């Protein structure tokens, strides 16, 4: 399984024949990955070295810029609704996020090593056709994220506009706000990577300030000693672990298939793992834990901590904060929505290799808008989508562990050109395995996913084996552990076929 470290040079990205599957420009020259306006032509194919000019701090800005919206802040409120106290909620989210970050770091490095997105890079572990599993998980996760983020941002925007200008909280008003968030996000995503960097940099600066000011706005009413209510699972320990796994670990795993979308523009020979990994780990932890902690803190100041977060924030914030909250609420979600649409476009291109990244993103944006408006017309869909995100986390955890194990075992050394075999509609290469699939990896992922789904606990339903650990939700960790135990002995049994 993977690539024998002794077969490739230390630098994982070696000279290759990747130009053979890129259309030639005038005179036979390979076209630039971006035009003069910054429109991106690159897709899931290998990024040309001349375009790979980003740094670890570019990833930092992109990730944090997509994490300062109200959707990320509301994660802390979700943790509070499980009945824990303030500091117990924050500690559970922090510990869970730290575990999630450990699983994510190899996937961050994967993009830099392979010069492609993580779904395509996972072909080293799953086979060049087996990497379709990652593309499918990533596509569905991004669509779910689009729906949840637009609903959260739109609801908050409508509530603030109603307070400031008397606009009615009607279906029509929500439809207009949803359309604004979706349109701006889609335009950024379609234009591509460089516009995403610019957009998230602006959101990072402005949104970050407004998010930090949120506790200041409620400082006189925050209950720092808030003890919580009745724990959801009856006991403190079981509920604490539930928050740690579902909000902490599960929240982090949402991005496991997409973090390579940003690091594929970072050259591993210029910025080796020793430089990229620490910056990325800090970005991931801060991006998940800090907004959620702020959300938990602010929710203790609300008249009803269990009321919907956007409505409470809009209705109870002081006027001086409500005014800048309006653009923050509406546009703060643009960073995450644009990132999700962009990544989903790459995943669709990976599934349907005949279409371009831009066209795939247009299709995904249209599907995302339909999903958003279905949630507007049938609010029960929003609850179902939230549960779907947890289900996708159960599918993501075994996938992430398998890809991470392969990264560690190979020392992060890959043949980037052979990873592109499926995209070129060819066969063969060192990652062809059995018909393009590594059966051991697929089996480990399937069994781990089934175990996770059988033991899952959500607010809507629970798996038939949910009580296997005395009421503690161990589904994510158990599914990942089972996948690892199955994959490790099977990893070397499938030979690479050329």
PALOVO-97827 format. One line per 2 residues: number of its first residue (from 0); their letters; for each residue x negated, y, z of C-alpha. Coordinates in steps of 0.25 Angstrom, whole numbers, plus 2048, in hexadecimal, padded with zeros to 3 digits. Example, Ala and Ser with C-alpha at 12.3 -4.5 7.8 and 13.67 -1.06 7.14 Angstrom:
2
0	as	7CF/7EE/81F  7C9/7FC/81D
END
This chain:
498
0	xx	800/800/800  7FB/80E/7FD
2	xx	7ED/811/7F8  7E1/80B/7FD
4	xx	7D8/816/803  7CC/810/7FD
6	xx	7D2/811/7EF  7D3/820/7EE
8	xx	7CA/82C/7F1  7CC/834/7FE
10	xx	7D4/83F/7F7  7E1/838/7F5
12	xx	7E5/841/7E9  7DB/83C/7DE
14	xx	7DB/840/7CF  7E6/839/7C8
16	xx	7EE/838/7BC  7FA/840/7C1
18	xx	7F9/849/7B6  7FE/83F/7AC
20	xx	80C/840/7B2  80D/84F/7B2
22	xx	812/856/7A5  807/85E/79E
24	xx	807/86C/79C  802/874/790
26	xx	7F6/86E/78A  7F7/862/792
28	xx	7F4/869/79F  7FC/864/7AC
30	xx	806/86F/7B0  804/877/7BC
32	xx	80D/872/7C8  813/880/7C9
34	xx	817/88B/7C0  814/89A/7C2
36	xx	820/89C/7CB  81D/890/7D4
38	xx	827/886/7CE  822/878/7D1
40	xx	820/86E/7C6  81A/863/7CF
42	xx	823/858/7D3  820/84A/7DA
44	xx	814/848/7D0  807/84A/7D6
46	xx	804/859/7D9  7F8/85E/7D1
48	xx	7EC/862/7D9  7EC/870/7D4
50	xx	7FA/872/7DA  7F6/86C/7E8
52	xx	7F2/879/7EE  7FB/879/7FB
54	xx	7F5/878/809  7F9/871/816
56	xx	7FE/87F/81A  807/87F/80E
58	xx	80E/872/813  80F/879/821
60	xx	816/885/81B  820/87D/812
62	xx	824/873/81D  826/87E/828
64	xx	82D/887/81E  837/87C/81C
66	xx	839/879/82B  83D/887/830
68	xx	84B/886/82B  858/884/834
70	xx	859/876/830  84B/873/837
72	xx	84F/87B/843  85C/874/844
74	xx	855/867/846  852/86B/855
76	xx	861/86E/857  864/860/852
78	xx	85A/85A/85C  862/862/867
80	xx	86F/85C/863  86A/84F/867
82	xx	86C/853/876  85D/856/87A
84	xx	858/862/881  850/86C/87A
86	xx	842/868/87D  845/859/87C
88	xx	84A/85C/86E  83E/864/86A
90	xx	835/859/86F  83C/84E/868
92	xx	83C/856/85B  82D/859/85D
94	xx	829/84B/860  831/845/855
96	xx	82C/84F/84B  81D/84C/84F
98	xx	820/83D/84C  826/841/83F
100	xx	81A/84A/83B  811/83E/83D
102	xx	819/836/833  819/842/829
104	xx	80A/846/829  806/83A/820
106	xx	812/83E/816  80D/84D/816
108	xx	7FF/848/812  805/83F/808
110	xx	809/84A/7FF  7FB/850/7FF
112	xx	7F4/843/7FC  7FD/83F/7F1
114	xx	800/84D/7EA  80F/849/7E9
116	xx	81B/848/7F2  81D/83E/7FD
118	xx	827/835/7F6  81E/833/7EA
120	xx	812/832/7F4  819/827/7FB
122	xx	817/81E/7EF  80A/81A/7F5
124	xx	812/813/800  81F/80F/7F9
126	xx	81A/80E/7EB  81C/818/7DF
128	xx	82B/813/7DE  82D/811/7ED
130	xx	82A/81F/7F0  838/822/7EA
132	xx	83C/81E/7F9  835/82B/7FE
134	xx	83B/833/7F2  849/82F/7F6
136	xx	848/831/805  842/83F/802
138	xx	84D/843/7F8  858/83F/802
140	xx	851/846/80E  84F/853/806
142	xx	85D/853/802  862/851/810
144	xx	859/85C/815  85E/866/80A
146	xx	86C/863/80F  869/865/81E
148	xx	861/871/81C  86A/879/813
150	xx	876/876/81D  86E/87A/829
152	xx	869/887/822  876/88A/81B
154	xx	87E/888/828  875/892/830
156	xx	875/89C/825  884/89C/824
158	xx	886/89D/833  87C/8A9/834
160	xx	882/8B0/828  890/8AE/82F
162	xx	88B/8B5/83B  884/8C0/834
164	xx	88D/8C3/829  89A/8BC/82C
166	xx	899/8B2/821  8A3/8A6/823
168	xx	89D/899/826  8A4/892/81A
170	xx	8A1/888/810  89F/893/805
172	xx	895/89A/80E  88D/88E/811
174	xx	88D/88A/802  887/897/7FF
176	xx	87C/896/809  879/888/806
178	xx	878/88B/7F7  86E/896/7FB
180	xx	865/88D/803  866/882/7F8
182	xx	863/88B/7ED  857/892/7F2
184	xx	851/885/7F7  853/87E/7EA
186	xx	84D/889/7E2  840/888/7EB
188	xx	840/879/7EA  842/879/7DB
190	xx	836/883/7D9  82D/87A/7E1
192	xx	822/879/7EB  81C/887/7EA
194	xx	829/88E/7EC  82C/884/7F8
196	xx	81F/889/7FE  822/897/7FC
198	xx	831/895/801  82D/88D/80E
200	xx	821/897/811  82C/8A3/811
202	xx	835/89A/81A  82A/896/823
204	xx	826/8A5/826  834/8AA/827
206	xx	83C/89E/82C  831/89B/836
208	xx	833/8A8/83D  842/8A7/83D
210	xx	841/899/843  837/89D/84E
212	xx	840/8A9/851  84C/8A0/853
214	xx	849/89C/862  846/8AB/864
216	xx	854/8AF/860  85A/8A5/86A
218	xx	850/8A7/875  859/8AC/87F
220	xx	862/8A0/87E  859/894/87B
222	xx	85A/88A/886  84C/885/888
224	xx	850/87B/892  85C/875/88A
226	xx	85E/867/88F  867/862/884
228	xx	874/85A/885  877/84B/886
230	xx	86C/844/87D  872/83E/870
232	xx	86E/830/873  871/830/882
234	xx	862/831/887  858/83B/886
236	xx	84D/832/880  855/82C/875
238	xx	85A/839/871  84D/840/871
240	xx	847/835/868  853/836/85F
242	xx	850/845/85D  841/842/85B
244	xx	844/838/850  850/83E/849
246	xx	84C/84D/84A  83D/84C/84C
248	xx	838/840/844  844/83F/83A
250	xx	843/84E/837  834/84D/834
252	xx	836/841/82B  840/849/822
254	xx	834/84F/81B  82C/842/81A
256	xx	82E/841/80B  82C/84F/807
258	xx	820/855/80F  817/850/804
260	xx	81E/85A/7FA  816/865/801
262	xx	809/85E/803  808/858/7F5
264	xx	803/867/7F2  7F7/865/7FC
266	xx	7EA/85F/7F7  7E5/854/801
268	xx	7D7/857/7FD  7D8/866/800
270	xx	7E1/864/80C  7DE/856/812
272	xx	7E7/84F/81D  7DF/855/828
274	xx	7E4/863/824  7F2/860/81E
276	xx	7F7/856/829  7F5/85F/835
278	xx	7FC/86B/82E  807/862/829
280	xx	809/85C/837  80B/86A/83D
282	xx	814/86F/832  81D/862/834
284	xx	81E/863/843  820/872/843
286	xx	82A/871/838  833/867/83E
288	xx	831/869/84D  831/878/84F
290	xx	83E/87C/847  845/870/84E
292	xx	83F/875/85C  845/883/859
294	xx	852/87D/855  853/876/862
296	xx	84F/882/86A  859/88B/864
298	xx	864/881/865  864/882/874
300	xx	868/891/873  875/88E/86B
302	xx	882/88E/872  884/880/86D
304	xx	877/879/86A  87E/86E/863
306	xx	886/877/859  880/877/84B
308	xx	873/87E/84B  874/888/83F
310	xx	882/88D/844  87C/88F/853
312	xx	870/896/84E  877/8A0/845
314	xx	882/8A3/84F  87A/8A5/85B
316	xx	86D/8AB/857  86B/8BA/85A
318	xx	86E/8C3/84F  85F/8C7/84C
320	xx	85C/8B9/849  869/8B6/842
322	xx	865/8C0/837  858/8B9/832
324	xx	85F/8AC/835  868/8AD/829
326	xx	85D/8AC/81E  855/8A2/827
328	xx	861/899/828  864/89A/819
330	xx	856/89A/813  84F/893/81E
332	xx	853/885/819  84E/889/80B
334	xx	840/883/80E  845/876/813
336	xx	850/874/808  846/879/7FD
338	xx	83C/86F/802  846/864/803
340	xx	84B/867/7F5  83D/867/7EF
342	xx	839/85A/7F6  846/853/7F1
344	xx	843/858/7E3  836/851/7E4
346	xx	83C/844/7E9  847/844/7DE
348	xx	83C/846/7D4  834/83B/7DA
350	xx	841/832/7D8  844/837/7CA
352	xx	837/839/7C4  83C/83F/7B7
354	xx	841/84C/7BD  838/858/7C1
356	xx	837/85D/7CF  83F/869/7CC
358	xx	84A/862/7C6  84A/858/7D1
360	xx	84B/864/7DB  857/86A/7D4
362	xx	85E/85D/7D4  85B/85B/7E3
364	xx	85F/86A/7E6  86D/867/7DF
366	xx	86F/85A/7E7  86B/862/7F4
368	xx	875/86D/7F1  880/862/7EF
370	xx	87C/85C/7FD  87D/869/804
372	xx	88A/86D/7FF  890/85F/802
374	xx	88B/862/810  893/86F/810
376	xx	8A0/869/80B  89F/85D/814
378	xx	897/860/821  897/852/825
380	xx	88D/84F/81A  883/858/822
382	xx	884/84E/82E  882/842/824
384	xx	876/849/81E  870/84B/82B
386	xx	871/83C/82E  86B/839/820
388	xx	85F/841/824  85C/838/830
390	xx	85F/82C/827  854/831/81D
392	xx	84B/833/829  84C/824/82B
394	xx	848/821/81D  83D/82B/81D
396	xx	836/826/82A  832/818/824
398	xx	82E/81F/817  825/829/81E
400	xx	81E/81F/827  81B/816/81B
402	xx	815/821/813  80E/826/81F
404	xx	808/818/821  803/817/813
406	xx	7FD/825/814  7F5/821/820
408	xx	7F1/813/81B  7EC/819/80E
410	xx	7E5/825/814  7EE/82E/80C
412	xx	7E7/82A/7FF  7F0/828/7F3
414	xx	7EF/828/7E4  7F8/834/7E0
416	xx	7F9/830/7D2  7FE/822/7D4
418	xx	809/828/7DD  80F/82E/7D1
420	xx	811/822/7C9  820/822/7CB
422	xx	821/830/7C7  81A/82D/7BA
424	xx	824/822/7B8  818/818/7B7
426	xx	815/80B/7BF  808/806/7C6
428	xx	7FE/80D/7CF  7F9/80A/7DD
430	xx	807/80D/7E3  80F/804/7D9
432	xx	80F/7F8/7E3  81B/7EF/7DF
434	xx	823/7F6/7D4  820/804/7DA
436	xx	825/800/7E8  81D/7FC/7F5
438	xx	826/7F2/7FA  820/7F2/808
440	xx	822/801/80A  830/800/804
442	xx	834/7F5/80E  82E/7FC/81A
444	xx	836/809/817  843/801/814
446	xx	842/7F9/821  83E/805/829
448	xx	849/80E/824  853/803/827
450	xx	84E/802/835  84F/811/837
452	xx	85D/812/831  862/806/83A
454	xx	85D/80D/847  860/81C/843
456	xx	869/825/84C  870/831/846
458	xx	87B/83A/84B  884/834/841
460	xx	881/825/842  876/81B/847
462	xx	870/80F/841  874/801/846
464	xx	867/7FF/84E  867/80E/853
466	xx	867/808/862  85A/800/860
468	xx	852/809/869  85C/80C/874
470	xx	862/817/86D  855/81E/868
472	xx	855/821/85A  848/81A/855
474	xx	84D/819/846  842/822/840
476	xx	836/81D/847  83B/80E/847
478	xx	83D/80F/838  830/815/835
480	xx	829/80B/83F  830/7FF/838
482	xx	82C/804/82A  81D/806/82F
484	xx	81D/7F8/834  822/7F1/827
486	xx	81A/7FA/81E  80C/7F8/825
488	xx	80A/7E9/822  811/7EA/814
490	xx	809/7F7/810  7FD/7EF/80A
492	xx	804/7E3/804  808/7EA/7F7
494	xx	7FD/7EC/7EE  7FC/7F8/7E5
496	xx	7FE/7F5/7D7  7F8/7FD/7CB
END
